[in-house]
Amino acid sequence: MATVFNDTTDKLGLIQECETKVFGGNYGAISGNTKRLQTFTRYMNNGLNKWASLVMQYDTRWQWHDANYTTHPEAYTTMVAGQQDYGLSDLHLQIRHVYVLDSDGNKVPLKQLDERDLTNRNIAPSEFLTTNGLPKYYDLKGRSIFLYPAPSSADTTLTGGLYVTYTSAPSYFADDDTTKEAGIPLQFSNYPAIFASRSYCTDNKMQSKAKDFAFELKEMENDIMEFYAMRNRDDRPRMTIRKRNYV
């Protein structure tokens, strides 16, 4: 059973775990203090960000997606003929794949390139595939996807024609949440509470407790990284012949 955010009745929530760890079981020290509750909510959300960062480093072919979301991490947007630049949502932490719909409505996967790939070939990005048509490549720049070439109405389906799959940001806690759970695997569901406890003790010069929480957090993060590196057991390492260069 996953741990809910704030359980003032049975004292089984993440907030109550922080009250136990930091304040010695003084229930209400956080849940009964508006400013402190807001602070711990912020710390826990920072912990969810740290979680996502760890997972993106070690996730294999079975990618994590916050269990609070009811939809898959994919999005469609309508293209405009001749428009090359399309904005990304703040929820898109990592783009996995990009497709466009051709004139028959079929998904066509695009290859990723980088501006350096072009400049290394003495090609200016503004001079690469300048005739509108069916996009073949994409480049990620800041919060935008750039298509090469820009789409044309004749070669693509413009309506809902740009399709991306992505790693989403976590579903964050609000300070008035009660039964919401962290959308992470069950065995690590108390990770945000440990992260928040460490952060609070560090910021409030409770050095002995902060050190203990840092050690506990490090152990859990090692377990998280191992779990995600091995989670998809169908994605096994393959033996290959190593080539030697005798030059």
C-alpha positions in Angstrom: 0.0 0.0 0.0 1.4 3.4 -1.1 1.7 6.2 1.4 -0.7 9.1 1.1 0.5 12.7 1.4 -1.2 13.8 4.7 -3.1 11.5 7.0 -4.0 13.3 10.2 -6.4 10.5 11.3 -4.3 7.3 11.2 -1.0 9.2 11.1 0.2 7.1 8.1 1.0 9.9 5.6 4.2 11.3 4.2 3.8 14.4 6.3 3.3 12.2 9.4 6.5 10.4 8.5 8.3 13.7 8.5 6.7 14.6 11.8 8.1 11.4 13.2 11.5 11.6 11.7 12.2 15.3 12.3 10.0 16.2 15.3 10.0 12.9 17.2 6.3 12.0 16.6 5.0 15.5 17.5 2.0 15.1 15.2 0.7 18.5 14.1 4.2 20.0 14.0 3.8 20.1 10.2 0.2 19.3 9.5 -1.0 21.8 12.0 1.4 24.6 11.0 0.4 26.3 7.7 3.8 27.7 6.8 5.7 24.6 7.8 3.3 22.5 5.7 3.9 24.7 2.7 7.6 24.3 3.3 7.5 20.6 3.5 5.3 20.4 0.4 7.9 22.4 -1.5 10.7 20.1 -0.2 8.7 17.0 -1.3 8.2 18.4 -4.7 11.9 19.0 -4.9 12.3 15.4 -4.0 10.0 14.4 -6.9 12.2 16.4 -9.2 15.3 14.7 -7.9 13.5 11.3 -8.4 12.8 12.2 -12.1 16.4 13.2 -12.6 17.6 9.9 -11.2 15.2 7.9 -13.2 16.0 9.6 -16.5 19.7 8.6 -16.0 19.0 4.9 -15.4 15.6 4.1 -17.0 15.9 1.5 -19.8 13.2 0.4 -22.3 10.4 0.4 -19.7 10.2 4.1 -19.0 8.8 5.6 -15.8 5.6 7.6 -16.0 4.0 9.2 -12.9 1.1 7.0 -11.9 -1.1 10.0 -11.1 -1.5 10.8 -14.8 -4.4 9.1 -16.5 -3.0 9.4 -20.0 0.1 8.2 -21.7 3.1 10.6 -22.1 2.3 11.5 -25.7 1.0 14.7 -27.3 -0.3 15.9 -30.7 -0.2 19.4 -32.0 -1.4 21.0 -35.2 1.3 22.1 -37.7 1.2 25.2 -39.8 2.4 25.0 -43.4 5.8 26.7 -43.6 6.2 26.9 -39.8 9.4 25.3 -38.5 9.3 26.1 -34.8 6.9 24.4 -32.4 6.9 25.0 -28.6 7.2 22.3 -26.0 5.3 22.0 -22.7 7.0 22.4 -19.4 5.8 18.8 -18.7 8.1 17.5 -21.4 11.3 16.8 -19.4 12.7 14.5 -22.1 11.6 14.0 -25.7 11.8 10.3 -26.6 10.5 10.2 -30.2 9.1 12.7 -32.7 6.8 11.8 -35.6 4.8 13.7 -38.2 1.7 12.5 -40.1 2.2 12.3 -43.8 -0.6 13.2 -46.3 -2.2 9.8 -45.8 -2.2 10.1 -42.0 0.6 7.7 -41.4 3.1 8.4 -38.6 6.6 9.0 -40.0 9.5 8.9 -37.5 11.9 11.8 -37.6 15.7 11.6 -37.1 17.2 13.9 -34.6 20.0 16.2 -35.6 21.8 19.0 -33.9 22.9 22.3 -35.2 26.5 21.2 -34.8 25.8 18.4 -37.2 25.1 21.0 -39.9 27.8 23.5 -39.0 30.4 20.6 -39.0 29.3 20.1 -42.7 29.5 23.9 -43.3 25.8 24.1 -43.7 23.9 27.0 -42.0 20.7 25.7 -40.3 18.8 28.4 -42.2 20.0 26.9 -45.5 19.2 23.3 -44.7 16.1 21.7 -46.4 14.5 25.1 -47.1 11.7 23.8 -49.4 8.5 22.9 -47.4 7.6 19.3 -47.6 7.5 16.2 -45.4 9.8 16.7 -42.4 12.7 14.3 -42.1 14.6 15.6 -39.2 14.1 17.5 -35.9 16.3 19.6 -33.7 15.6 20.5 -30.0 16.4 24.1 -29.2 15.5 25.3 -25.7 11.8 24.8 -25.4 11.1 24.2 -29.1 11.2 21.5 -31.8 12.5 22.6 -35.2 11.4 20.6 -38.2 13.6 20.2 -41.3 12.1 20.9 -43.7 9.1 22.8 -42.5 5.8 21.0 -43.3 3.7 21.6 -46.4 0.0 21.1 -46.7 0.5 18.8 -49.7 2.9 16.4 -48.0 1.6 16.3 -44.5 -1.6 16.1 -42.4 -1.4 19.4 -40.6 -4.2 18.9 -38.1 -2.7 17.1 -35.1 0.2 16.3 -37.4 3.1 16.6 -35.0 3.3 13.8 -32.5 5.8 13.4 -29.6 6.4 10.9 -26.9 8.2 12.2 -23.8 9.2 11.7 -20.2 6.8 13.8 -18.2 7.4 15.9 -15.1 6.2 14.5 -11.8 2.6 15.2 -10.6 3.4 17.5 -7.8 1.8 17.7 -4.3 -0.3 20.7 -3.2 -0.2 21.7 0.5 -3.9 20.9 0.8 -3.6 17.4 -0.6 -4.6 14.5 1.7 -5.0 11.1 -0.1 -2.8 11.8 -3.1 0.2 9.4 -3.4 3.5 9.9 -5.1 3.3 8.4 -8.5 6.4 6.3 -8.0 7.0 2.5 -7.4 5.6 1.3 -4.1 8.8 0.3 -2.4 10.2 3.9 -2.8 7.0 5.7 -1.9 8.5 7.4 1.2 11.4 8.9 -0.8 9.8 12.4 -0.9 9.5 12.3 2.9 13.1 11.4 3.4 14.2 14.0 0.9 12.1 16.6 2.6 13.3 15.7 6.1 16.9 16.0 5.0 16.3 19.4 3.4 14.5 20.8 6.4 17.2 19.7 8.8 20.0 21.0 6.5 18.3 24.4 6.2 17.6 24.6 9.9 21.1 23.6 11.1 20.0 20.3 12.6 23.2 18.8 11.4 23.2 15.4 13.1 19.7 14.6 11.8 20.6 16.0 8.4 23.6 13.7 8.2 21.5 10.6 9.1 18.9 11.5 6.5 21.6 12.1 3.9 22.9 8.6 4.5 19.5 7.1 4.3 18.7 9.0 1.1 22.0 7.9 -0.5 21.2 4.3 0.2 17.7 4.6 -1.3 19.0 6.4 -4.4 21.5 3.6 -5.0 18.5 1.2 -4.8 16.5 3.3 -7.1 19.3 3.4 -9.7 19.8 -0.3 -9.5 16.0 -0.9 -9.8 15.6 1.1 -12.9 18.8 -0.2 -14.5 17.5 -3.8 -14.2 13.7 -3.2 -14.3 13.1 -4.4 -17.9 14.5 -8.0 -17.8 13.7 -8.5 -21.4 16.2 -5.7 -22.2 19.2 -7.8 -21.5 22.8 -7.0 -22.5 23.9 -8.6 -25.7 27.3 -10.1 -26.4 29.1 -8.4 -29.3 32.5 -8.8 -30.9 34.8 -6.0 -29.8 36.6 -4.4 -32.7 40.2 -3.4 -32.3 41.9 -0.5 -34.0 45.5 -1.3 -34.8 46.3 2.1 -36.4 
